[in-house]
Amino acid sequence: MRVIIACLAFCCASLSTAFAAELSAFPIPTEKPSPHKLFLSSHPYQTSETFDLWKVEGGYSYTLFDSVDLYVGAHLDNSYQNNEKGFLSGVSYRFNDKISVDSTLRSSREELNNGEKENVLSAEVTSRVQLSNHLHLHATLDYEEWQQGIELGLGFRF
């Protein structure tokens, strides 16, 4: 009985070694990642009259160079008073794995108090510094015809 168990253990060890050798020989792909990407992002914002508003952006991004992406997309928010929706485009530049700068142009159509609609163009520049795998600092400069803003923040991923 002991001989059979020893033979079985030896055979299993031999098979697992042979199987492990086959797995380690599996070729690792060395292709470059695709330059095509889809993106979707959302973030909350607050005004003096409301507190539960969200902006959602989504679209297509294409890598032009190793550190430069060009993107186009659409944006919308859930505000009842100033329901914005429109198009966006921009450029993203990564200095390295930890520092990036994004610039965005947004066009939207807003409804005025008298019922007329007006085309609005806004610009935004955002810089991001990654402090760790789960923590980053960001700063945003936002410009519209009637309002300018600076936002500083701390981001956390989980």
KOLSEZA-700920 format. One line per 5 residues: their letters; for each residue x, y, z of N, C-alpha, C. Coordinates in nm, 2 decimals. Layout:
a) X Y Z X Y Z X Y Z | ...;
This chain:
mrvii) 0.08 -0.12 0.00 0.00 0.00 0.00 0.09 0.13 0.00 | 0.19 0.13 0.08 0.28 0.24 0.09 0.35 0.26 -0.04 | 0.38 0.15 -0.11 0.45 0.16 -0.24 0.36 0.23 -0.35 | 0.23 0.19 -0.34 0.14 0.25 -0.44 0.12 0.40 -0.41 | 0.11 0.44 -0.29 0.09 0.58 -0.25 0.22 0.66 -0.29;
aclaf) 0.34 0.60 -0.27 0.46 0.67 -0.31 0.47 0.68 -0.46 | 0.43 0.58 -0.53 0.43 0.58 -0.68 0.33 0.69 -0.73 | 0.21 0.70 -0.67 0.11 0.80 -0.71 0.17 0.94 -0.68 | 0.23 0.96 -0.56 0.28 1.09 -0.53 0.39 1.13 -0.63 | 0.48 1.03 -0.67 0.59 1.06 -0.76 0.53 1.09 -0.90;
ccasl) 0.43 1.02 -0.94 0.36 1.05 -1.07 0.30 1.19 -1.07 | 0.23 1.22 -0.97 0.16 1.35 -0.96 0.26 1.46 -0.96 | 0.37 1.44 -0.89 0.48 1.55 -0.89 0.54 1.56 -1.02 | 0.56 1.45 -1.09 0.62 1.46 -1.23 0.52 1.53 -1.32 | 0.40 1.49 -1.32 0.30 1.56 -1.40 0.29 1.71 -1.38;
stafa) 0.29 1.75 -1.25 0.27 1.89 -1.22 0.40 1.97 -1.26 | 0.52 1.90 -1.25 0.64 1.97 -1.30 0.63 1.99 -1.45 | 0.59 1.88 -1.52 0.58 1.89 -1.67 0.48 1.99 -1.71 | 0.36 2.00 -1.64 0.26 2.09 -1.67 0.30 2.24 -1.64 | 0.38 2.26 -1.53 0.43 2.39 -1.50 0.53 2.43 -1.61;
aelsa) 0.61 2.34 -1.65 0.71 2.38 -1.76 0.64 2.42 -1.88 | 0.52 2.36 -1.92 0.45 2.40 -2.04 0.39 2.53 -2.02 | 0.34 2.57 -1.90 0.27 2.70 -1.88 0.38 2.81 -1.89 | 0.49 2.78 -1.83 0.59 2.89 -1.83 0.64 2.92 -1.98 | 0.63 2.82 -2.07 0.67 2.84 -2.20 0.57 2.92 -2.29;
fpipt) 0.45 2.94 -2.23 0.35 3.01 -2.31 0.40 3.15 -2.35 | 0.38 3.18 -2.48 0.44 3.31 -2.52 0.36 3.43 -2.47 | 0.43 3.53 -2.43 0.37 3.66 -2.38 0.36 3.76 -2.49 | 0.24 3.81 -2.52 0.23 3.90 -2.63 0.31 4.03 -2.61 | 0.38 4.07 -2.72 0.46 4.20 -2.71 0.40 4.31 -2.80;
ekpsp) 0.28 4.29 -2.84 0.21 4.39 -2.92 0.19 4.52 -2.84 | 0.19 4.63 -2.91 0.15 4.76 -2.85 0.01 4.76 -2.82 | -0.04 4.83 -2.72 -0.18 4.84 -2.69 -0.25 4.92 -2.80 | -0.38 4.90 -2.81 -0.45 4.97 -2.92 -0.46 5.12 -2.89 | -0.45 5.20 -2.99 -0.46 5.35 -2.97 -0.61 5.39 -2.95;
hklfl) -0.70 5.30 -2.97 -0.84 5.34 -2.96 -0.89 5.31 -2.82 | -0.96 5.40 -2.76 -1.02 5.38 -2.62 -1.15 5.45 -2.61 | -1.24 5.39 -2.53 -1.37 5.46 -2.50 -1.36 5.51 -2.35 | -1.42 5.62 -2.32 -1.42 5.66 -2.18 -1.56 5.71 -2.14 | -1.58 5.70 -2.01 -1.70 5.74 -1.94 -1.66 5.79 -1.81;
sshpy) -1.70 5.91 -1.77 -1.67 5.97 -1.64 -1.79 6.04 -1.59 | -1.80 6.05 -1.46 -1.91 6.13 -1.40 -1.85 6.19 -1.27 | -1.90 6.31 -1.24 -1.86 6.37 -1.11 -1.97 6.46 -1.07 | -1.98 6.47 -0.93 -2.09 6.56 -0.88 -2.04 6.71 -0.88 | -2.14 6.80 -0.87 -2.11 6.94 -0.85 -2.23 7.00 -0.78;
qtset) -2.20 7.12 -0.72 -2.30 7.18 -0.64 -2.32 7.33 -0.68 | -2.44 7.37 -0.67 -2.47 7.52 -0.69 -2.54 7.57 -0.57 | -2.57 7.70 -0.56 -2.63 7.75 -0.44 -2.77 7.71 -0.42 | -2.84 7.67 -0.53 -2.98 7.63 -0.52 -3.00 7.47 -0.51 | -2.90 7.40 -0.55 -2.92 7.25 -0.55 -2.80 7.19 -0.49;
fdlwk) -2.81 7.06 -0.46 -2.70 6.99 -0.40 -2.67 6.85 -0.47 | -2.76 6.79 -0.55 -2.74 6.66 -0.60 -2.74 6.67 -0.75 | -2.63 6.72 -0.81 -2.62 6.73 -0.95 -2.50 6.65 -1.00 | -2.51 6.60 -1.12 -2.40 6.51 -1.17 -2.37 6.55 -1.32 | -2.25 6.56 -1.35 -2.21 6.58 -1.49 -2.15 6.44 -1.54;
veggy) -2.20 6.40 -1.66 -2.15 6.27 -1.72 -2.09 6.30 -1.85 | -1.97 6.25 -1.88 -1.90 6.27 -2.00 -1.86 6.13 -2.06 | -1.87 6.11 -2.19 -1.83 5.99 -2.25 -1.79 6.01 -2.39 | -1.71 5.92 -2.44 -1.67 5.94 -2.58 -1.56 5.85 -2.62 | -1.48 5.89 -2.72 -1.38 5.82 -2.79 -1.25 5.89 -2.78;
sytlf) -1.14 5.81 -2.75 -1.01 5.87 -2.74 -0.92 5.80 -2.83 | -0.82 5.87 -2.89 -0.73 5.81 -2.98 -0.59 5.86 -2.94 | -0.49 5.76 -2.93 -0.36 5.80 -2.89 -0.28 5.84 -3.02 | -0.24 5.97 -3.02 -0.16 6.02 -3.13 -0.02 5.98 -3.12 | 0.04 6.00 -3.00 0.18 5.97 -2.97 0.18 5.89 -2.84;
dsvdl) 0.30 5.86 -2.79 0.30 5.78 -2.67 0.24 5.85 -2.55 | 0.24 5.98 -2.54 0.19 6.05 -2.43 0.08 6.15 -2.46 | 0.03 6.15 -2.58 -0.07 6.25 -2.62 -0.19 6.18 -2.68 | -0.31 6.21 -2.62 -0.44 6.15 -2.66 -0.53 6.26 -2.71 | -0.60 6.24 -2.82 -0.70 6.33 -2.87 -0.84 6.27 -2.84;
yvgah) -0.93 6.34 -2.79 -1.06 6.28 -2.77 -1.18 6.37 -2.81 | -1.29 6.30 -2.84 -1.42 6.37 -2.87 -1.53 6.29 -2.79 | -1.63 6.36 -2.76 -1.74 6.30 -2.69 -1.86 6.38 -2.67 | -1.94 6.35 -2.57 -2.06 6.42 -2.54 -2.07 6.44 -2.39 | -2.14 6.54 -2.34 -2.16 6.56 -2.20 -2.30 6.60 -2.17;
ldnsy) -2.35 6.57 -2.05 -2.48 6.61 -2.00 -2.48 6.62 -1.85 | -2.58 6.69 -1.80 -2.60 6.69 -1.65 -2.75 6.67 -1.62 | -2.78 6.65 -1.49 -2.92 6.63 -1.46 -2.98 6.75 -1.39 | -2.94 6.87 -1.42 -3.00 6.98 -1.36 -3.13 7.02 -1.42 | -3.23 7.05 -1.34 -3.36 7.08 -1.40 -3.37 7.23 -1.45;
qnnek) -3.29 7.31 -1.38 -3.29 7.46 -1.42 -3.20 7.48 -1.54 | -3.09 7.42 -1.55 -2.99 7.45 -1.66 -2.94 7.33 -1.72 | -3.03 7.25 -1.78 -3.00 7.12 -1.83 -2.90 7.13 -1.95 | -2.78 7.11 -1.93 -2.67 7.12 -2.03 -2.65 6.99 -2.10 | -2.64 6.99 -2.22 -2.59 6.88 -2.30 -2.52 6.93 -2.42;
gflsg) -2.42 6.86 -2.47 -2.35 6.91 -2.58 -2.23 6.82 -2.61 | -2.14 6.88 -2.69 -2.02 6.80 -2.74 -1.90 6.85 -2.67 | -1.79 6.77 -2.67 -1.67 6.81 -2.61 -1.55 6.75 -2.69 | -1.44 6.81 -2.69 -1.32 6.76 -2.75 -1.20 6.81 -2.67 | -1.09 6.75 -2.68 -0.98 6.79 -2.61 -0.85 6.71 -2.64;
vsyrf) -0.75 6.75 -2.56 -0.62 6.68 -2.57 -0.57 6.65 -2.43 | -0.52 6.53 -2.42 -0.46 6.49 -2.29 -0.31 6.46 -2.31 | -0.23 6.51 -2.22 -0.09 6.49 -2.22 -0.04 6.43 -2.09 | 0.04 6.32 -2.10 0.09 6.26 -1.98 0.25 6.28 -1.98 | 0.29 6.36 -1.88 0.44 6.38 -1.87 0.51 6.25 -1.83;
ndkis) 0.45 6.18 -1.74 0.50 6.05 -1.70 0.38 5.97 -1.64 | 0.40 5.86 -1.57 0.29 5.78 -1.51 0.22 5.85 -1.40 | 0.28 5.96 -1.34 0.22 6.02 -1.23 0.16 6.16 -1.26 | 0.20 6.23 -1.36 0.16 6.36 -1.39 0.09 6.37 -1.53 | -0.02 6.43 -1.53 -0.09 6.45 -1.66 -0.17 6.59 -1.66;
vdstl) -0.19 6.64 -1.78 -0.26 6.76 -1.81 -0.37 6.73 -1.91 | -0.49 6.78 -1.89 -0.60 6.76 -1.99 -0.65 6.90 -2.02 | -0.69 6.92 -2.15 -0.76 7.04 -2.19 -0.88 7.00 -2.26 | -0.99 7.07 -2.24 -1.12 7.03 -2.30 -1.19 7.16 -2.34 | -1.25 7.15 -2.46 -1.35 7.25 -2.51 -1.49 7.18 -2.51;
rssre) -1.59 7.25 -2.45 -1.72 7.20 -2.45 -1.81 7.30 -2.52 | -1.90 7.25 -2.60 -2.01 7.33 -2.66 -2.14 7.28 -2.61 | -2.23 7.37 -2.58 -2.36 7.32 -2.53 -2.47 7.43 -2.57 | -2.59 7.39 -2.55 -2.70 7.48 -2.58 -2.78 7.50 -2.45 | -2.78 7.62 -2.40 -2.85 7.65 -2.28 -2.98 7.73 -2.30;
elnng) -3.08 7.70 -2.22 -3.21 7.77 -2.23 -3.20 7.89 -2.14 | -3.23 8.01 -2.19 -3.23 8.13 -2.11 -3.37 8.15 -2.04 | -3.37 8.24 -1.94 -3.50 8.27 -1.87 -3.61 8.31 -1.96 | -3.59 8.37 -2.07 -3.70 8.42 -2.15 -3.74 8.31 -2.25 | -3.68 8.19 -2.24 -3.72 8.08 -2.33 -3.63 8.06 -2.45;
ekenv) -3.55 8.16 -2.48 -3.46 8.15 -2.60 -3.34 8.05 -2.56 | -3.28 8.00 -2.67 -3.17 7.91 -2.65 -3.04 7.98 -2.70 | -2.93 7.95 -2.63 -2.81 8.02 -2.66 -2.70 7.91 -2.66 | -2.61 7.92 -2.76 -2.49 7.83 -2.77 -2.38 7.89 -2.68 | -2.32 7.80 -2.60 -2.22 7.83 -2.51 -2.10 7.75 -2.53;
lsaev) -1.98 7.82 -2.53 -1.85 7.75 -2.54 -1.78 7.77 -2.41 | -1.72 7.66 -2.36 -1.64 7.67 -2.24 -1.51 7.59 -2.25 | -1.41 7.63 -2.18 -1.28 7.57 -2.18 -1.24 7.53 -2.04 | -1.16 7.42 -2.04 -1.12 7.37 -1.91 -0.98 7.31 -1.92 | -0.89 7.34 -1.82 -0.76 7.28 -1.81 -0.75 7.21 -1.68;
tsrvq) -0.71 7.08 -1.68 -0.70 7.01 -1.55 -0.56 6.94 -1.54 | -0.50 6.95 -1.43 -0.38 6.88 -1.41 -0.40 6.78 -1.29 | -0.33 6.67 -1.30 -0.34 6.57 -1.20 -0.20 6.51 -1.16 | -0.18 6.49 -1.03 -0.06 6.44 -0.98 -0.10 6.32 -0.90 | -0.05 6.20 -0.93 -0.08 6.08 -0.86 0.02 6.07 -0.74;
lsnhl) -0.03 6.06 -0.62 0.05 6.05 -0.50 0.08 5.90 -0.47 | -0.02 5.82 -0.49 0.00 5.67 -0.47 -0.10 5.60 -0.56 | -0.11 5.47 -0.55 -0.20 5.40 -0.64 -0.35 5.43 -0.62 | -0.38 5.48 -0.50 -0.52 5.51 -0.47 -0.55 5.66 -0.44 | -0.45 5.75 -0.45 -0.47 5.89 -0.41 -0.40 5.98 -0.51;
hlhat) -0.47 6.09 -0.55 -0.42 6.19 -0.64 -0.47 6.32 -0.61 | -0.40 6.43 -0.65 -0.44 6.57 -0.64 -0.47 6.62 -0.77 | -0.57 6.70 -0.78 -0.60 6.76 -0.91 -0.64 6.91 -0.90 | -0.61 6.98 -1.00 -0.65 7.13 -1.01 -0.71 7.15 -1.14 | -0.82 7.23 -1.14 -0.89 7.26 -1.26 -0.92 7.41 -1.27;
ldyee) -0.89 7.46 -1.39 -0.93 7.60 -1.43 -1.04 7.59 -1.53 | -1.15 7.65 -1.50 -1.27 7.64 -1.59 -1.31 7.78 -1.63 | -1.33 7.80 -1.76 -1.37 7.93 -1.81 -1.49 7.93 -1.90 | -1.59 8.01 -1.87 -1.71 8.03 -1.95 -1.73 8.18 -1.97 | -1.81 8.22 -2.06 -1.83 8.36 -2.08 -1.88 8.44 -1.95;
wqqgi) -1.96 8.38 -1.88 -2.02 8.44 -1.76 -1.96 8.40 -1.63 | -1.88 8.30 -1.63 -1.82 8.25 -1.50 -1.69 8.18 -1.52 | -1.60 8.20 -1.43 -1.47 8.14 -1.42 -1.46 8.07 -1.29 | -1.38 7.96 -1.29 -1.37 7.88 -1.16 -1.24 7.81 -1.15 | -1.19 7.80 -1.03 -1.08 7.72 -1.00 -1.12 7.61 -0.90;
elglg) -1.08 7.49 -0.92 -1.12 7.38 -0.83 -0.99 7.30 -0.80 | -0.97 7.28 -0.67 -0.86 7.20 -0.62 -0.92 7.08 -0.55 | -0.87 6.96 -0.57 -0.93 6.85 -0.51 -0.83 6.73 -0.48 | -0.88 6.64 -0.41 -0.81 6.52 -0.37 -0.90 6.40 -0.42 | -0.84 6.32 -0.50 -0.92 6.20 -0.55 -0.87 6.07 -0.49;
frf) -0.96 5.98 -0.47 -0.93 5.85 -0.41 -1.00 5.74 -0.50 | -0.92 5.64 -0.53 -0.97 5.52 -0.60 -0.98 5.40 -0.51 | -1.08 5.32 -0.53 -1.09 5.20 -0.45 -1.13 5.08 -0.53;
